[in-house]
Amino acid sequence: MDYAPVKLKRAERPLALAIDIGTSSTRARVYDALGTPVSRLAHQVRYAMKTTQDGGVFIEPEHIARATEECIDQVLDEAGKDATDVKAVGMDTFWHSLLGVDRKGHPTTALINWADTRPRSVIPLLKQKLNPREVHQRTGCYIHPSYWPAKLLWLSRHDRSAFRRTGRWLSIGEYLFQSFLGNAISSVSMASGTGLFQQNECSWDETLLGHLPVTPDQLPELGDFDTPLRGLRRPYRRRWPSLTGVPWFPAVGDGASSNAGSGCTRETQLCMVMGTSSAMRILKEASRIEIPEGLWVYRVDKKRFLVGGALSEGGNVRKWLVHQQRMPSGKEGIAAALSATPPDEHKLTILPFLAGERSTGWHENADGVIAGLNLDTTRKELIRAMMESIGYRFAAIYEIVRKQAVPIQQIIASGGGFVDSAAVTQLMADILGSRVTQSAEVEGSARGSAVLALEAIGAITDLSVLPVPAGPSFEPDRKNHGIYREARKRQEGLYELMAREWWS
């Protein structure tokens, strides 16, 4: 279907303002009541996480706050008098972030990103204290550096001064809510990605907290789409008067909003996304859920779960290829490498864990590995091999999902890594051996936070009634699929070999 922004004067009212907080930029965009972006009402501010040799990935929270303010300023200024037609504010942020604030709400730590691997030093201690399988069955999360239990224990040992000064622990969404609206409220969606939340009970896991140097009152108040906040703090009432009485809905995880924004709202639809990192996810509406081995479970809200797996690799690998391997910076760099080199002819075997591993093994000590290099290996072969290796990790998740007897009828590829590249999407279809349909929505997470907010105010009766912005479909090449199936076996062999080293 055709999918293009609508002019402001033709946009269906009411409008929703979406705020999308990513790891590399913040975006604000206005959508109409049909979930269509409104032309010209969009702004983006880029930034970069700081990285350190010991695995640190973090940013000062004020950088993101200032970027968010600028985005909202620019969009409202462009909307002019029509800004009063914005009747809801939705927000999504990257999952698993953590920062501390003191009693006055001032940051005591940097904002620690999901990719920060420094907390892996405390994983053995956590696994001694806790039963990993029981933790997973309650929280849907693994004992891993991505999640709050490891981050909190690590901070208590490595930054004791900041830890003592901290009154509350927040994600970036709660920090922004506190700054703009005066209350650090957490959606069940954001809480579900902390590793401290009981998915079926929809509450903080006090049993787990009993083994950590944190008390329940140091965690944010829980909320959902039935508990929006209204009433901006004084500086922002003057700055954004049209948003003063508008409901601001607590931030949801970007994965949850991505499914909603990409049209993957049924259990038969699998959302495959590649942004800075990558993931495969299914949205499931239920009152309770059985948490499957090998997958994580988070929430969209109180009535909907998200089941899937996540890779720490995606756009960050492309960035590594550009900066370290001098690949052309545009999307054509990967497309050229894929078209110039046959499938797996390079015979390289790669574990692409440049930012550590999450799904499927959750090895906290995993590193990137390249085997098979020789004097004849070319840059284009390395690029192809790296992209293929990410595809094999997607395939590993896909196998686990299919074992859950989920009747997958459609795979939708979302995020810039797919939407911007027919070559990469075709590669994934060939590796999976299944048809893959591109989403026509480049900003799936932003659109998702908008349509979830519109649903909450009653402007949309159900997400499934919205037109789905779909792009072209890619059929798998069966010959290539056979080649990749054999190459996957090689990667699995290297994985098993390295896993023994990582666990030792």
Summary of the structure (lengths in Angstrom):
residues: 504
radius of gyration: 21.9
end to end distance: 52.4
largest distance: 65.2
contacts: 1822
relative contact order: 0.13
helix: 41%
strand: 22%
